[in-house]
């Protein structure tokens, strides 16, 4: 049993935009993180989750 928190399958909120930089305005992930999300381990995903939550993501109204 994992000690990782229960999270949604993805931080995606369907507000996808990386127009001005490499960070999605909706979920806060980098382009690389979005591209590799399905192949990341739960531990790798948790690192991303912790960073984006600390930065105030996901954002539905951006």
C-alpha positions in Angstrom: 0.0 0.0 0.0 1.3 3.4 -1.0 1.7 6.3 1.4 1.1 8.8 -1.4 -2.0 11.0 -1.2 -5.0 10.1 -3.3 -5.1 12.5 -6.3 -7.1 12.7 -9.5 -5.6 10.9 -12.4 -4.3 14.1 -13.9 -4.1 17.8 -12.8 -5.5 18.8 -16.2 -8.5 21.1 -16.0 -9.0 21.5 -19.8 -7.6 25.0 -19.8 -4.6 24.1 -21.9 -2.3 26.9 -23.0 1.5 27.1 -23.3 1.3 30.0 -25.7 3.7 32.3 -23.9 6.1 29.8 -22.1 6.6 26.2 -21.4 4.1 26.0 -18.5 0.4 25.2 -19.0 -1.7 28.1 -17.6 -4.4 25.6 -16.5 -2.5 22.8 -14.7 0.9 24.3 -14.1 2.8 21.4 -15.6 5.6 21.8 -18.1 5.2 20.7 -21.7 7.5 17.8 -20.9 5.5 16.8 -17.9 2.3 16.8 -19.8 3.8 14.7 -22.6 5.3 12.1 -20.2 2.5 12.1 -17.6 1.1 8.7 -18.6 4.5 7.0 -18.3 5.6 8.7 -15.0 5.6 6.7 -11.8 3.2 7.6 -9.0 6.2 9.0 -7.0 7.2 11.2 -10.0 3.6 12.4 -10.4 3.5 13.3 -6.7 6.6 15.5 -7.0 4.8 17.4 -9.8 1.5 17.6 -7.8 3.3 19.0 -4.8 5.0 21.7 -6.9 1.9 22.8 -8.9 -0.3 22.9 -5.8 2.3 25.0 -4.0 2.2 27.4 -7.0 -1.5 27.7 -6.9 -2.4 25.3 -9.7 -4.6 23.8 -11.1 -6.5 26.9 -12.2 -9.8 26.7 -14.0 -10.2 30.4 -14.6 -7.0 31.8 -16.1 
